[in-house]
């Protein structure tokens, strides 16, 4: 049965429940059939043993007592016989289940904690709502076998019936036979067993319904009902074809046996195909089995000692699963921070794993910076990616270091090439001097603070499209960590060496801009500058960085400082948006919390004083750049925290506003640099 096969492949406590129930009720049935006192004592031990299994077993003692009472009533047991058998039965159960009973009596809150968490009756809603949810749960659990099953990919092919069509039909037929024989205590046992197992799911919170895990105790009953239905059908077949004596009985029996084998074989193959083919290639199943953590662990194992870093979404790191498989993984596993890791500063190889659900926009930015990076499979064949995986090899990283240089020599010769640094020796220019030079790069900064820049004589330096320095005069500016655009234009003349120099925070003197900070610029923008601060703002200034996109699932607090309240905070992105064409644009903010959007200083949408899951608005924009500001506030201690900025340009579909159209604001000029 695929249902049980699903759970048998997991290290999952509920898998013990069907076995415990089978042992307990088989021993009880044997005692009822044989009537020996020792059998009732042994059956009690089996009943008590099950108390050490999954919590869903707690209803099974009531099933056993119901069957005992029913049998005593129908079979007219003498009172002394009933008392003796029941006493031995319960005595054996208490004897072996005593440790659990003592713990439950001494620590009732701990013993019932999980049950209370998942119980509809304990939910903080009106009684009318509870009744409605119980009714809906009842319907879902009745239909889960043949119509629509568990949606959790760990438990089932999401939404598929828990039983294949043939098994489902046999179970329904077998159930009908049991109901018709309801006076038999064995029928009562099966019906009570099934009802108790279903009740465990019916009383569970509505969002889990129907649940295969909490009703797993019903799997043996389903197997019994299907087997009963098949045996009775084959028996009726033999009786039907031999009634006229045209077919010899042994031949009919052999034919029936062959039909039974074929039926069981078809059921087995169908379930194996569903489990090993349909479920294996289903996106919902993949997503339920921690694919990101699995990929990270497999990457670490396959490349042990041969890689530099593994970067992953905040929801993937730190990973308990990966750390179990690779105990030393934490030394090389980090949460992906676009301000620090895009572009990637190391030499590689490096691996990046980003969830499609929350970090697709960041994955698109990685692909924009490194279009030639190796893409790693992150989903079932032919289905949408669940995890965006990238392998950044040294050769790929080296191809994107430095800047793009454009030379026009004195003789008119034009040369374009990639260079690691804007440093020119007397003989390093590829054309005749004097030469006009345009040098562009992405400037990647690891620290927010004061930077000094000094352009070579005859050159002009622009940062984030703002003129910063010219000639040989230095300028001090404040820059946020992350990626900025750098453009250097001027003339290289014959003579001594020339270079673009800087003085980063903490440095005492000038030096050429480090090659570690210079990368081939992507086409378009680099993102918006964001300031993050606690609410209310006290003490330290806000953290500043450049984010490539406004698309964040804040799984962890954005604040590393231990003195800040990580639950209440705000973020504000500012910069420029480059509208590709003139027309009416649609914008919306999908978020948990409160947010607002301004374009060209005009408020487009806001729920800073209310609570709305999604905001929308339209605005007419001319082609070109426009000032943009987005504010997000998390003012509730509980609940999630995320924000996504979407747009729909004229004639285009709704999508996250890409980093290619977002630019940081001009740097704050602090004054001349000596």
Order of alpha helices (4+ residues) and beta strands (2+ residues): alpha-alpha-alpha-alpha-alpha-alpha-alpha-alpha-alpha-alpha-alpha-alpha-alpha-alpha-beta-alpha-beta-alpha-beta-alpha-beta-beta-alpha-beta-beta-beta-beta-beta-beta-beta-beta-beta-beta-beta-beta-beta-beta-beta-beta-beta-beta-beta-beta-beta-beta-beta-beta-beta-beta
